Amino acid sequence: MNILIIFAKAPVKGKVKTRLQKNLSQTEALKLYKGFLFQTVCMAKKIKNCKKIIACYPDKNHPYFKTLAKRFGFQLIKQHGRGLGDRMKNAITDILHDNYKKVVIIGCDSPTLPKEYIEKAFNVLNKKSLVIGPSCDGGYYLIGVRGAVPPIFNNIKWGTKDVLKETLKRIPKEMLPSFHLLPFWYDIDTNDDLEFLNLHKRILDASVQKTR
């Protein structure tokens, strides 16, 4: 069975979307983050033949996590590990040990990500062992694995523009023929990203109006 894991932080005021708080209040940033997480869960719900999990940090006790899980039928698990890389590696390893075959991880910083990108990732994993969805800021919005977890999460400086580059360097040479790169998409981490999101939404809304 396919497993989709959404990595999410507990929506706590002052702890999420901190880079947006140069122009937004802590309350506004919190509301935005909860909206991003909600949109991500709504999108994931539409993907068929796939078990959905929210991997919660620092734990799964926040009421908003429980509300989403109950409303959409998602399982909650706790992220565990020292850093983000450890937590992703552990989440994938735990799932694969439960005899699932294909695991895809996304975050909730790309609220406009088309579900077709995730469906494509699972299709790719029918033949490939590793799939990555690169983001425009130098990181990635998706990573998927079939089989053993490659050593691609070690010693990465997370939150920098070199995350993707450093990750690609760590793919073993023998694994490169079984690696696939998805199309680029964008994250919302900065105020420039937020402006781009608003522009994208206006363009999408205008396109919908023209088709009516």
N, C-alpha and C positions, 0 to 999 in steps of 0.2 A: 504493500500500500504506500501511496505517496503521503509524506508528512510535510506540512508547511508550518514553520515556527516564526512567529512574530516576536522579535525582541523589543521589549518596552520597559521604560523606567516608570516607577510609580509616579502618578501626576501630583507632585507636591510643589506648592508655591515656592518659588525661588530656586528650585532644583532642576527645572526642565527649561529647555530653550533659553539658556542663560545668555547666549551670544546675541539673541534678539532683544535683550533687555536694555540695549543702548537706546532704543527708540520705543520700546514697549514697556509697560509696567509689568511687575511680576504677575499680577492678576491677568493681564491681557496675554502674556506669554503662556500662562497655565491654561487658559481657555483655548488658545490656539493649539497647544500640544494635545489636549484632550480631543479636540476636533480632528487633528491629524490621526490620532490613534483610532478614533471611531471610524473615520473614512477608510483607514487601512483594513480594519476588521470587516467593514461592510463589503469592501472589494474582495477580500479573501473568502468570505462566505459564499460568493458566487462561483468559486472554483469547485468543480465536481471531482468525484473520485479522489478525495484528498482529506486526510484528517488534519484539523487545525489546532494549533497550540499557541498560547501566549506565554512566552518565557519572561517572567517578571523579575524586576530588580528594584530594591534589594530582596524583596520577598513577594509572595502572592497574596498578602493580606489586605491590600488597599481595597476599599469598597468599590472603586471604579472598575478594577480588574474583575471583581466578583459580579458586578452588574453586567459587564460585557460577556463574561463566560456564561451566565445564566440566560441572557437574551439571545445569544447567537449559538450556544451549544459548543463553545470552545473549551478545551482543557487548559488548566493553568498549571505551570510548573515554575519552580524557583530557579533563577540563574545561579550557578555556583562556579567559583573560580576567582583567581586574584584580579585579573584584568579582563578587558573585553575579549581578547583573543582566547584566553583560557575558557571563558564562559561560553563562547561559541563552539569551541572544540569539544567541551564537555557535553553541551547540549546535543551536538551531532552524534558523539560517541555513545551517549546514553540511549538515544533513539535507535541507533544501529544495533546496539546490544539487545534491544527488544525485538529483533528480527524484522524490523522495517528495512526496506531496500533503498529508498530514495528520500533524501532530506533536503529541503530548501529553507534557508533563513532569509528573512527580510527584516528591515526596521520599520519605523513609522514616521520617517522623515521625508517620505516621497508620497504624499497623499493623492497625487494624480497618476501614480504608476498604473498602467493598464494591466488588467488581470491576464491578458494574453502573453505578457512577458513571463509571468510565473508559469503559465501553462506551457510555454515554449521551453522553459528551463526543465520542467519535468519530462517533456518529450525528448529533449537532448540527453537527459540522463538514462534514457532507454539504451543508448549506445555509448555514451561518454561517461567518464568517472567524475568530472569536475566541471562546473559551469559557474561563471561569474558575470554579474551585471554591473558594468562600470558606471560610476556617477561622474558628472561634469566637474566636480570639485577635487578629483584625484583619488577618491575613495571608491566604494562600491555599494550598490543598493541591494544586492542579492548575491548569495553564494549557495551553491547546491553541490551535494556529494552523493555518490553511489559507491558503496563498499567502504574500504578503509579510509580514515581521515588523513590526508596528506599533511606534511609539516609546514603549513602555510600561515599559521597563526602565531608563530614564535617571534618574539622580539620586534614586533611592529609598533611604530610610534603612531598610535591611533589619534584620529582627529587632525591629521596633517594632509597636505596635498600629495604626499608620497605613499599613501597607504596601498593604492592599487599597484604602483610600480614595485614596491617592496614585496607585496604578496606574489606578484607574477615571478619575481626572482626566485622565490622559494618553491616554485613548482618543480618537482624532480624531472629531470630530462626525459626519463622513460615514460613519464605521465603526460608529456606535452601532446602526443597524438590523441590522447583521450580527454583533452581540455577544449572547452568552447567558451567564447566571449559573446555575450548578448549585446544588443544595441545600448547606447548610452541613454541614461535618464538623469534627472536632477534631484538633489536633496534640498531641503529647506533648513539651512543652518544660520544664515546671515540675513541682514535686512535687504541686501541686493537680491538674494534668493527669493525673499518674500515679495519683492516688487515683480520679479519674473513670474512668480506663481500667479499674482493678480493679473498680469498681462496675459498669461496663458489662459486663465479662466475667462477673461473677457473675449479672447479670440474663440474659445470653444463655445461660449454662449452665443456669440455672433454667428458662428457656423450653424448652430442648432436653429437659430431664428430663420436663417436663409433656407433651411430645408423644410420649413413648415409652410 
